[in-house]
Amino acid sequence: MKKFGLILAASGLALAACSSDSEPDTETETVEDAGSAKETMTDAEESEDGESAKEGGISVDEGLFDVEVTIPPAFFDGEDPEQIAANVDNAEQATVNDDGSITYKMSKSQHEEMMAEVATTVEEAKDSITESGDFASIQAIETSDNYDRFTVQVDREAYENSFDGFATITLGVVGSLYQLFSGEDPDSYEVNIDMEDAETGEVFNTITYPEALEEMGEE
């Protein structure tokens, strides 16, 4: 996951802008919201219900009135988690856990706002790739509603004789970020990027994340 965090940083994605309050996954604490109490479960209790946070992934736990998001330490590689937690601006609370992860706690409306911000980040990344002129072979990018699939239409010959494939890293990262913050299982989620020949409509390659990042880390 360290390489994932590094690419996020390189892509200019600010997790602080998407943060939310949280509780450590190693403790049990009671939170009062809108006049009602919600008691969170310990890791052992969560494991029994299949709700435990996956190690190294992002856990999204939705209660009646709030949402908790735990972000693993790899996302803050090289940064001070205490400083990041202190700078949270659109969540109620941020707690640094013993393993360096940060648990944010927010209302459901704040979580919806956060997801909208991440979606905007994906759309801006998409537009930047097609409009900046830096990736001349890429003509258009289409996405699924939840950003788990991208179809990148290219001039195949120009694409295969360029370094425009680096653009797919950005798509894989922002798509993965959306999946994780929306609560997908960090051990089984996928973001697929289909490379399509704009002239023939043929999909000549499919890149799957996070598998592609893992393969890059092994090289």
Residue pairs with C-beta under 8 A, 6 or more apart in sequence:
1 56
1 72
1 74
1 75
2 74
2 77
3 213
3 216
3 217
4 74
4 75
4 173
4 176
4 210
4 213
5 74
5 75
5 76
5 77
6 77
7 169
7 173
7 213
8 15
8 75
8 173
8 177
9 77
9 78
11 125
11 170
11 173
11 174
13 121
13 173
13 174
13 177
15 71
15 75
15 76
15 84
16 84
16 87
16 88
16 89
17 89
17 90
17 117
18 90
18 114
18 117
18 118
18 181
19 69
19 84
19 88
19 89
19 90
19 91
19 94
19 102
19 104
19 106
19 114
20 67
20 68
20 69
20 88
20 90
20 91
20 92
20 94
20 104
20 105
20 106
20 110
20 111
20 114
21 66
21 68
21 88
21 91
21 92
21 93
21 94
21 95
21 103
21 104
21 105
21 106
22 68
22 69
22 70
22 91
22 93
22 94
22 95
22 102
22 103
22 104
22 105
23 29
23 31
23 40
23 68
23 93
23 95
23 103
23 105
24 95
24 96
24 97
24 98
24 103
25 43
25 52
25 53
25 59
25 70
25 97
25 101
25 103
26 43
26 97
26 98
26 99
27 42
28 39
28 40
28 41
28 42
29 40
30 37
30 38
30 39
30 40
31 37
31 38
31 40
31 66
31 105
32 38
33 63
33 65
33 66
33 107
34 65
36 64
36 65
38 63
38 64
38 65
38 66
40 61
40 63
40 68
41 49
41 51
43 52
43 53
46 52
46 53
51 61
52 59
53 59
53 61
53 70
54 185
54 186
54 187
55 72
56 72
56 74
56 186
57 72
57 180
57 185
57 186
57 187
58 69
58 70
58 71
58 72
58 180
58 181
58 186
59 68
59 69
59 70
60 67
60 68
60 69
60 181
60 182
60 183
61 67
61 68
61 69
61 70
62 68
62 108
62 111
62 183
65 107
65 108
66 92
66 105
66 106
66 107
66 108
67 105
67 106
67 107
67 108
67 110
67 111
68 103
68 104
68 105
68 106
69 103
69 104
69 106
69 111
69 181
70 97
70 101
70 102
70 103
70 104
71 101
71 102
71 103
71 104
72 99
72 100
72 101
73 81
73 99
73 100
73 101
76 84
76 100
76 102
81 96
81 100
81 101
81 102
82 96
84 94
84 102
85 94
85 95
85 96
85 102
86 94
88 94
88 104
90 106
90 110
90 113
90 114
91 104
91 105
91 106
91 110
92 105
92 106
92 107
92 110
93 104
93 105
94 102
94 103
94 104
94 105
95 102
95 103
95 105
96 102
97 103
106 114
114 181
115 178
115 181
115 182
118 174
118 177
118 178
118 181
119 147
119 178
121 174
121 177
122 143
122 147
122 174
122 175
122 178
125 170
125 171
125 174
126 141
126 143
126 150
126 171
129 135
129 138
129 141
129 167
129 170
129 171
130 138
130 139
130 140
130 141
134 167
135 162
135 164
135 167
136 158
136 162
136 164
137 154
137 155
137 156
137 158
137 159
137 162
137 164
138 152
138 153
138 154
138 159
138 164
138 167
139 153
139 154
139 155
139 198
140 152
140 153
140 198
141 150
141 151
141 152
141 153
141 171
142 150
142 151
142 153
143 149
143 150
143 151
143 175
144 150
146 178
146 179
146 182
147 174
147 175
147 178
147 179
147 191
148 175
148 179
148 189
148 190
148 191
148 192
149 191
149 192
149 193
149 194
150 168
150 171
150 175
150 191
150 192
150 193
150 194
151 193
151 194
151 196
151 203
152 167
152 168
152 171
152 193
152 194
152 195
152 196
153 196
153 197
153 198
154 164
154 195
154 196
154 197
154 198
155 198
155 199
156 197
156 198
156 199
156 204
158 164
159 165
159 195
168 193
168 195
168 207
168 212
169 212
171 191
171 193
172 191
172 193
172 207
172 209
172 210
172 212
172 213
173 209
173 213
175 191
175 193
175 209
176 189
176 191
176 209
176 210
179 189
179 191
180 186
180 189
189 210
190 208
190 209
190 211
191 208
191 209
191 210
192 206
192 207
192 208
192 209
193 206
193 207
193 208
193 209
194 203
194 205
194 206
195 203
195 204
195 205
195 206
195 207
196 202
196 203
196 204
197 203
197 204
